[in-house]
């Protein structure tokens, strides 16, 4: 009777996987004063730049830095600029321990997918012991590409203006917007972003690390553009050749390139 009663009780919660857009802050220095000064130069008192965005602190470039990083001050600095630091990636074990002491989670480094795809052994190697999950997924991707092409992810098309405070995310594919992306609005895509109207808000292409993604617009007037985590704001004035004109944005190494169309 007890078992029957429990089975008929409706569930009060469900467990599901979720993916949320985050801003990656890639540290190039552990000097707290230098970090604070650069934040002030780039963002100043711009209250509209971030809107309680989740932040991942990337420590890969400072993993070998022997100078300690003051995570308490860094977290406070990020919160001052209206972000929510939640996790760190990369770094040394000492840095990760210091981050955990401040309540930050640690996430694994990005898998080297490009290197795995480039390998073409004559015969299949013996399976490694206890392969990590991402390696299994990469092998499956290679098999799909070579034998049974996976169905393409449909392109998301938005035919209405994107209002201030609104966020649109094209997961796994491209995003096409036929109307204005207004100031304070945000458009995100794992692939390319095409905007056949003025871009005045934020546009983030290659949100899951696709360095080949691009942003196209018929009128470039953005608050922020980002490709694979590398971003630029209009605090740094755009070149005259692209400002307010049809242009594309692409990534060359760690530099965003702005080109007229």
C-alpha positions in Angstrom: 0.0 0.0 0.0 2.8 2.4 0.8 4.6 1.7 -2.5 1.3 2.3 -4.4 0.8 5.7 -2.6 4.3 6.8 -3.5 4.0 5.9 -7.1 0.8 7.9 -7.5 2.3 11.1 -6.0 3.1 13.6 -8.7 6.7 14.6 -9.1 7.6 17.9 -7.5 10.7 18.5 -9.7 12.6 17.3 -12.7 16.3 17.0 -13.5 17.3 18.2 -17.0 20.5 19.3 -18.6 20.8 23.0 -19.5 23.2 25.2 -21.4 23.4 28.9 -20.7 25.3 31.7 -22.5 28.2 33.0 -20.5 30.8 35.6 -21.0 34.4 34.3 -20.9 36.9 36.7 -19.2 40.3 35.5 -20.4 43.0 36.7 -18.0 46.4 37.7 -19.3 47.7 38.9 -16.0 47.3 38.1 -12.3 48.1 41.8 -11.3 44.9 42.9 -9.6 45.7 46.6 -10.0 46.3 46.2 -13.7 43.1 44.2 -14.2 41.1 46.9 -12.3 42.7 49.7 -14.4 41.9 47.9 -17.7 38.3 47.3 -16.7 37.9 50.9 -15.9 39.5 52.0 -19.3 37.3 49.6 -21.3 34.0 49.8 -19.4 34.2 52.8 -17.2 30.7 53.7 -15.9 28.9 52.0 -18.7 25.9 50.5 -16.8 24.4 49.0 -20.0 27.3 46.9 -21.1 26.6 43.9 -18.8 23.2 42.9 -17.5 23.9 40.4 -14.7 25.7 38.2 -17.3 27.2 34.9 -16.1 31.0 35.0 -16.3 33.6 32.2 -16.8 37.1 33.2 -15.7 39.6 31.6 -18.1 43.0 31.1 -16.4 44.7 29.2 -19.2 47.1 32.0 -20.1 48.2 32.7 -16.5 48.5 29.0 -15.4 52.3 29.4 -15.1 52.2 32.7 -13.3 53.8 32.4 -9.9 52.2 35.6 -8.5 49.0 34.8 -6.5 45.7 35.9 -7.9 43.4 37.6 -5.5 40.1 35.9 -6.4 38.1 37.8 -3.7 39.1 41.2 -5.3 38.6 39.8 -8.9 35.1 38.6 -8.0 34.2 41.9 -6.4 35.6 43.7 -9.5 33.4 41.6 -11.9 30.3 42.2 -9.7 30.9 45.9 -9.7 30.5 45.7 -13.5 27.1 43.9 -13.2 28.3 40.3 -13.9 28.0 37.1 -12.0 31.3 35.1 -11.9 30.3 31.5 -11.5 33.3 29.3 -12.6 36.9 29.1 -13.7 38.6 27.2 -16.4 42.3 26.1 -16.8 44.9 27.5 -14.5 47.2 25.8 -11.9 45.9 23.6 -9.1 46.7 26.4 -6.6 44.7 28.9 -8.7 41.7 26.4 -8.9 41.8 25.8 -5.1 41.8 29.6 -4.5 38.9 30.0 -6.9 36.9 27.2 -5.1 37.6 29.0 -1.8 35.6 31.9 -3.2 32.7 29.7 -4.2 33.6 29.4 -7.9 33.1 26.1 -9.7 35.9 24.6 -11.8 35.1 23.4 -15.3 37.3 21.2 -17.6 39.3 22.7 -20.4 37.9 22.7 -23.9 38.5 19.5 -25.9 41.0 19.7 -28.7 38.4 18.8 -31.4 40.4 20.2 -34.3 43.4 18.0 -33.5 41.3 14.9 -33.3 39.6 15.5 -36.6 42.9 16.0 -38.3 44.1 12.5 -37.4 43.6 9.9 -40.1 45.2 6.6 -39.0 45.5 3.7 -41.4 44.0 1.3 -38.9 41.8 2.0 -35.9 44.0 2.2 -32.7 43.1 0.0 -29.7 40.5 1.8 -27.4 42.1 3.7 -24.5 41.4 2.8 -21.0 38.4 4.6 -19.5 38.2 7.3 -22.3 36.8 10.7 -21.2 33.3 11.4 -22.4 34.4 14.2 -24.8 36.8 11.8 -26.6 34.0 9.3 -27.1 31.8 12.1 -28.5 34.5 13.3 -30.9 35.1 9.8 -32.3 31.3 9.5 -32.9 31.4 12.9 -34.7 34.2 11.7 -37.1 32.2 8.6 -37.9 29.1 10.5 -38.7 30.9 12.9 -41.0 32.6 10.2 -42.9 29.7 7.7 -43.3 26.3 9.1 -42.5 26.1 12.9 -42.7 24.2 14.4 -39.8 21.1 16.5 -40.6 21.8 20.2 -40.7 20.6 22.4 -37.9 17.9 24.7 -39.3 18.8 28.4 -39.5 16.8 30.5 -37.0 15.1 33.4 -38.8 13.7 36.4 -36.8 11.5 38.7 -38.8 10.6 41.2 -36.0 12.7 43.9 -34.3 14.7 42.6 -31.4 13.8 44.9 -28.5 16.0 46.3 -25.7 16.3 43.6 -23.0 15.4 40.8 -25.3 17.8 37.9 -25.9 17.7 35.5 -28.9 19.9 32.4 -29.1 20.3 30.2 -32.2 21.7 27.0 -30.6 23.8 24.8 -32.9 23.3 26.9 -36.1 23.1 30.3 -37.8 20.9 33.2 -36.9 19.2 35.5 -39.5 17.5 38.7 -38.3 15.5 40.8 -40.8 14.8 43.7 -38.5 16.7 46.1 -36.3 18.6 44.7 -33.3 18.0 47.6 -30.9 20.3 49.1 -28.3 20.2 46.8 -25.2 19.1 43.7 -27.2 21.3 40.7 -27.6 21.5 38.1 -30.4 23.6 35.0 -30.0 24.4 32.1 -32.3 26.7 29.1 -32.2 27.3 29.7 -35.9 27.1 32.9 -38.0 24.8 35.9 -37.5 23.3 37.7 -40.4 21.4 41.0 -39.7 19.7 42.6 -42.7 19.1 45.8 -40.7 20.9 48.0 -38.3 22.9 46.2 -35.5 22.7 48.5 -32.5 22.8 46.0 -29.6 25.1 43.1 -28.9 25.9 40.3 -31.3 27.8 37.2 -30.3 28.7 34.6 -33.0 30.5 31.3 -32.5 29.2 31.2 -28.9 30.4 27.7 -28.3 33.9 28.4 -29.6 33.6 28.4 -33.4 36.5 30.7 -34.5 35.3 30.6 -38.1 31.9 32.2 -37.3 31.2 35.7 -38.7 28.8 38.6 -38.1 27.2 40.3 -41.1 25.0 43.4 -41.0 23.8 46.1 -43.4 24.5 48.8 -40.7 27.2 48.3 -38.1 26.4 50.4 -35.0 26.8 47.8 -32.2 27.2 48.0 -28.4 29.3 44.9 -28.6 30.4 42.3 -31.1 31.9 39.0 -30.1 33.2 35.9 -31.9 34.2 32.8 -30.0 34.5 34.8 -26.8 36.7 37.6 -28.3 34.8 40.8 -28.0 35.0 44.5 -28.7 32.8 47.4 -27.6 32.2 50.7 -29.2 34.3 52.4 -26.5 37.0 51.7 -29.0 35.7 53.7 -32.0 35.0 51.6 -35.2 36.9 52.5 -38.4 35.2 55.0 -40.6 35.0 52.5 -43.4 32.6 50.3 -41.5 30.9 52.5 -38.9 27.2 52.7 -39.8 27.7 50.8 -43.0 27.3 47.3 -44.4 30.1 45.2 -42.9 31.3 41.9 -41.6 33.2 40.9 -38.5 35.5 37.9 -38.4 38.3 36.6 -36.1 41.9 36.5 -37.1 43.9 34.8 -34.2 42.9 36.8 -31.2 42.0 40.0 -33.2 38.6 41.0 -34.5 38.7 42.2 -38.1 36.1 44.7 -39.4 35.6 44.7 -43.2 33.1 46.6 -45.4 30.8 44.5 -47.6 
